Every structure is written in C-alpha cells, then in structure tokens.
Amino acid sequence: MKKGWMDSKKRGLCLLAALCALLTAGCSAKGSLEAAATETAVETIRIEPETKPIVIETEPETEEDLSPLIYAPGDPRIAENGNIRSYLTGMDVPESQGNRRPLAIMMSNDKASLPQYGINRAAVVYEAPVEGEMNRYMAIIEDYDDLDRIGSVRSCRTYYTYFAREFDAIYAHFGQSTFAKPYLKNVDNINGIEGIGDTAFYRSKDRKRPHNAYASFDGIQKAIEKLGYSQEYDDSYKGHYYFAAQESAVTPEGGYVQDARKVMPGYSMNNPWFEYHEDDGLYYRYQYGAPHLGDEGPIAVKNILIQCCAAGYYATTDYRNINVHEDTWGGFFITNGKVANISWKKDGEFGVTHYYYPDGREIVLNPGKTWICIVPTSEAGKIAFE
C-alpha cells in the first residue's frame, strides 16, 4: 500500500460503513442545501441535517512510492515517438496538443440541437443539471485543430467555471445566467454574447435559435489571441488524475464493488444510460431511448464518475445551485465493467477534485476518455447499475 494512503483498519471500516449507509440516501431539497431524510424501498436510512462531509486525510504521494504502472500528477510526461502523455486521458498525444491548454466548451443537450458537433473529440465531459430537469454538457477538448463546427454552444452556469479551472482550460460559452456572471472573472473565458463573441462564434442556418450557435478552431484561436490568453499551462498545474499505464488496466476496488454492465445516472429528462462493451472495454452512451451520437458517431468512454452534490435552486427560479466544493454523500467510479463507491474532496476553491476509495486511496483511471455525471443528492436514489 502506498505511503499516505490510510491503512488504519478502524478508520477504513467506519468509512466503509458510512458510505454503504449513504448509498441509498439523498440530502437536498429545493431552495436548500441542507441534508434531509430519505426513504428507499428496501429499508429506511435517515441522515440528520447536521451530517458532516466525509473527509479523507492523505499525504502527498512520493515518486518512489508509486508503482511504475501508475502515473501521478506531476510525473514526467514525455512519451515515445515525440509524443507526450495527455493530462486529460493519460494517453500519448502530439506534444502540440498535450502542452496546450484545452478548450472547455458548453454544449446543449436539447433534442432540437442534436447532434453535438465535436463532442466525440472530448477527452472529459461534465454533465450536470442547469435548470429544472434539463442537463447541459461541458466538453473538455485538446484535439480540435481541424474542427470548423463545435456545439451548439450554450450559456454558462456557476459550477462550470469551477470545472474549467480544475483543468486550467479556456472556457467558451454563449452567455451566462445572472447568477453565474460574477464567477466568470475567475476563469479565462470567451463569451459569445459580448466583447469579441463574433470572432469565436457564428450562427448556422440549419438550426433555430438558441440552438444554432457554434464555434470553430480558427475562431477560438483568433479570440484567444485578441484576449491575450496564454495557451501554455500555468507552471503550477500538474494535471488532474492518476492514470494506469496504457499497457495495464485497473478495475474499481474497495468496500462496495459490483458488476456494472449498464449504468443509469438517473437523469429524468434525457433518461441516459451507458452500456459496457467487452470487445473494446468502453461504455457506450444512450439517451432519449437511442444511441447517443455525436457528429462523428457513437459516444463511448473508458471511465465514468458519478459525483453526488448537494443542490438547490437560486431563489424562486428553476436555475440549479450546485455545491461542487463539499462532499456530503459520495459517488461512484465505473470502469472495465465494475463499479465502486467513492468519496470526493476538492483542493480549495479553485483546486482539482480528488476521488477516493473507502480506505482512503485515490482512484486510478484507465487511459481514455472520462464522463462525469454531477447528480444532486436528492436524486441519488435514482442511480442504478445492472
């Protein structure tokens, strides 16, 4: 076991018991971020309002403690044939891509906007509710040099600014909610409705507003130059995830592990699910009762993270207010046909989010694309696996 990982049997058993109890409970209600009691069909689990977040105490990993089959944030990234290991996927990519800050771009998921253009290139996708039951995506892309149509692009919400900051990405969006506007100052962003929006974005003629705003690589690059944003990663950025080496594979482990051939995050409007294909080890995504297709074909990912967050609403609106800073419930890590329960912890306001097994070890992703489902704790009881 690596140095810094909790090896206390007592702490591990307590954390495991807590997480297993929380697997069937939710904690938020409209207009409030307080935890609430939740009932399930199997048994009643009651979570008191003063329930505290699960906090994992860890120490920094050192190079000598890491297995040679695992790459940690901050490890050397030079690969063979002049390539570099991607911060986003752990796979070898051209140095020109791997050393360039990625694009984090908002995408619509309304039926009228489908298919999403460029989403097949996304190395990491965040899916989260934005208002009512409607979800929206933030696609983080480093391989977009040849794309002349990306989107359709939609508006910003507060929590997406934090997701973009976690990857030191340049954030592209077409407007924002009133509640999100103050937070845009915290991230390098390209706004489609003000400033140089016409440089980066354009309206297509084959869709109706608001589903016809798109970006292109050339437009994004021109906007970045005009705004004076650096395309080099900040010196302090060391990456986000632990990755297994490409020649080795990991499966989830810990206290609660089961088969996960089908993953249903429980969103109501688009009713999405993922199906595991053993032939290539990927999870293929479905929604609205059919395969989820981008403009370049079926969408498939190697890793899925379900991150449960306390959530409410802003005032009397339908705009979601999601707490992505404090874990009160936990979540799940899915890869290679298995699922394990996890907890999560964010490194301060603008730091990365870490995901942990019940015994305190930080999870290791398999090389490839990752899809992150942000699920309100009040709806966590809808999450299901087959």
Order of alpha helices (4+ residues) and beta strands (2+ residues): alpha-beta-beta-beta-beta-beta-alpha-beta-beta-beta-beta-alpha-beta-beta-alpha-beta-beta-alpha-beta-beta-beta-beta-beta-beta-beta-beta-beta-beta-beta-beta-beta-beta-beta-beta-beta-beta
